[in-house]
Every structure is written in structure tokens, then in C-alpha cells.
Amino acid sequence: MGLAAMSAHTMSELIELRRQMLRFARSLPPGSERNNRRQIASSLRSLFRNKAWLDAHTTTEMIHMQKFFFDMRDGVPIRDQIGIAFNTNAEAIVHCKELAQRWRDESLRDDKDLEISVVNSLGREIYKEFVHREK
């Protein structure tokens, strides 16, 4: 059953659908099928910004916790595939700072480009912390 055939969705269902489309697209070789999946994910992201569409197609759901992903970057991004649920962006940012401090304390390297990026469940980066740079 396609998305249009279903009546109403929770925002978390739509977010998860978008993430699945992106994950599936990444598993495909370059070509039309991969591009189609990426286009679906892009279209969903655009719909998330359309209040009228969201009002018509989503149910009201109290989301108490949101999943955040902590991607590592050192030239090449290393995506967090699991994520951790927090109540607020602020809690996720505090966790990121704690991760960075732990890396500073335990790392043998002093890589100035190493950063931790906090990405919310919509795929938006909300915070970035460089591990070895002075503030």
C-alpha cells in the first residue's frame, strides 16, 4: 500500500519512512532506481515543510522523545546508524559535548578536523563540536 492510499500518519512514521528511503538508496548502485529513492526522500522532506500538507496528512502525536544521531567527521563522514533518544535538543547537545570531552581525554591523536555533528530525526544538523580545537 502506497503512502497516498493510507489516510493519516504520525510524524515519526513519515520521518522513519524518509530515513529508510535514504538508507535503501545508499545501498543501490548509481542509477535510476537509486535516484528515484533519493527523489522520494527529497519530496518527503519538502512535504515536511508544508504546514497545510502536514495538517491534512498527519495525526496529532505527542512525541516525548526524539532520536538524535551523532555523526563523526574527519574529512569523511561516519554516520551514526543507531542514534539515541532525548527529550530536547539541549540534552542531545550536552551529550555531544560529553562525547567530545571523552574523545579529547582518551585520544592519542590531536586531529584538528575531527568533529561530532548532532543530527535530529529530520536529518537536520543542530549542533557541531570539534573535538580537538580550542574554543
N, C-alpha and C positions, 0 to 999 in steps of 0.2 A: 504494500500500500504506500503510495507516494505521500509527500508532505501536503500537497494540496487536497488530497482526499480525506485527510484527517481534520477534525474540527478545531480543537484548541490544544495548545502545547504549553508546557511550563517553559520559562526562560532557560532553566537549566537543561531541559531536554534539547532545546534548539542550540545551545552552546555546545553541548556534547555532540550533537549531530555535525556541527561545523568542525569540531576538533577531529572527529572520525573521518570526515571527508579529507581534511588536510593530511592526516596520517596515512590514509589509503593512497592518496595522490603521491605522497613521498615514496611509497613502496613500488610505484609503477615506473617503468622506463619512460624517458621523454617521448611524448607523442600526443595524439588527440585524446586518448582516454584520460591520461594524466591531466591534460589541460581542461577537460570537461569537469573533472573532480575539483580542480582548483577554482574553476569558474563558479561552481555551486557554492563552495566555501566563501568566495568573494561576494556572491549575491546574498548569501545569508548575512554576512557582515553588514552589507548595505541595508538590508531589511531591519537589522537590529537598531539602526539609527533612525528609522522611520516610525515615529510615535503612533501614527494612525494605523499602520500595519500591525504593530505590536499590540495595540489595544484591541484590534479585531481578531487576532490570531493567537493570543496568549491568555492563559488563565492567571488569575492573581495567585501568587505563591509567595509566602514569606520565606525568603532564603536567609536562614540564620547564619550559615557558614558558606564561604566561597572558597574555591580551590585556587591556590596560587602556585606558580611554577618558578623555580629558582634556576635559571639558565646560567651556565658558566661560559665566559668568552675569553679566549686568549688568541685572538686572531680568527680562530674557527669556533663557532658556537657549539656548545654541548648542551643539547636540550634536556630539560628535566621531563621525563615521561610520566612521573608519578604525581608529583605535586603534594601540597599539604593544605588542609582546610584551616582557615582562620575566620574570625568574625568580622574583622575590619582590615583595611589596607594598612593601617598603622601597626597592627600586630604582625603582619607579613613583613613590613619594613624592619621592625625590631628584630625579627628572626633573621633577616638578611644581614643586618649589622652583626649579629652574633655569629653567623656563619663566616663572615669576612674576618672577624676577630680570631676565630678558631683557625682559619687558614693562615693568618698572619703569625699566630703563635706556633703552629705546627709545621709550617712550610720551610723547606730548606732553600727554596728559590726565592728570589726577590723580583718577580716578574711584574713590571710596572703596568703592563697591559691587561693583566688578569682582572676580570670584573665579574660580579654577580648581578644578574638582571632579574628583577621581580616582575613576573608577567601574570596578570589576572586571568580569570577564566574566559574573558572575551578576547584574549590574545594581545591585550594592550600592556606595554611596559609601563609600570607605575613608579619604578624606582631603580636606580643603578648605584652600585657600590664598588669602587675599585679596591682591591684587596691590599695592594702594596703601595699605593700612592699616598703622599701626605695630603692632609686636608687643608 
